[in-house]
Amino acid sequence: MKIGIFGGTFNPPHLGHLAAARAAIDVLGLDKLLIIPAAIPPHKELPEGTPASGHRLAMAAKLADALLLPGVAEVSPMELERQGKSYTSDTLEALHKQYPEARLWLLMGTDMFLTLHLWHDPETILKRAGICAFGRTEQDGEAVFAPQREHLQKSFPKADITTITLPGLVDISSTKLRELLAKGEGAEYLHPCVYGYILMKGLYGTRADLKHLDIPELRACSYAMVQEKRVRHIRGTEEEAVRLARRWGANEDYARRAGILHDCTKYLTGEEHIAICEQYGVPLDDLERTAPKLLHSKTGACMARHIFGEPDEVYEAIFWHTTAKADMTVLEKILYVADYMEPNRDFDGVERLRELAYQDLDKALLLGVETTIQEMRERQLPIHSNTAQAQAWLRDHGVTTEG
């Protein structure tokens, strides 16, 4: 088993970290990558304004999730939980005890590699782990790496060292990035989920007005609230909703914003959903209290209205995008249908639904509702009353899925 150890302050984690992690997994053939934020780095003081350790851990976790490698990439709080300075030798000793049969690889950037011989207890570091050093620019090539590699291998004959130059790797210091963030800049150096987390928590001097966000910032905040694997669906729903709004004459900006936020609370627990509904006075029936999957539309709508300042039209579209209801507005129909048939969806009947969506929106809505009802019956699950009422209303108004 090969385990990569990617340490650092991650203050904040940026696209350079993400690219290095991906490269290490591929080049070294890692079975596991541990991203480990440092509590007290031995070689430098944490700068003033550094977020609390919990925030750095959360951002590092989002970095791990962004790799889309569940079971491989994960974040570890071990250094944050350990007292005193975060010596790498202590971390490697602990990991060796935890994984005695594993081959450990310590990942680091050029600057850290060039000073490795000056670290605390370098002998233990080079005994317990191979070293994989990354160059951030084309200048960080053999001319830079070779002398230090030779020096380390001469001083520590058993040292196992791999050096990799990744041309085009994001080349920005954390110091510079923090300065940019404080000025309202720097988003291009961050994965959207990390940037959204920073905005929502007001880290690094950011003072975003969450109720008046531009579309890229709204996307980032939405993505920060979900798992990375959900982002493709959210983006697909956003784009489909805009196309449908254009086809049926609805407000395209509202459709876009509803699509961006429609699943933002998808990963909350049942208790968290119920707490939000109680906070904002959303009544729940007995089925909803026992089926949390139904609640993300209601809590997502609450977030859209109360956190992000979205208008009633966006609130209502998100609110009804899971169950549907009788007598829906055009925007409500659009989001329901877009969510059902966005480009990443793949199920029997989806192509028919996509055809209907641009021919007759009501027919597409009815097909979506009836598909849901059929699925619930096959799974012997209760059908929500609003879904049944949506079907009845459409049929009473002469809508069929035939033709």
Beta strands, then each sheet from edge to edge (+ up, - down):
strand 1: 2-8
strand 2: 32-37
strand 3: 73-75
strand 4: 103-109
strand 5: 129-135
strand 6: 161-165
sheet 1: 3+ 2+ 1+ 4+ 5+ 6+
end
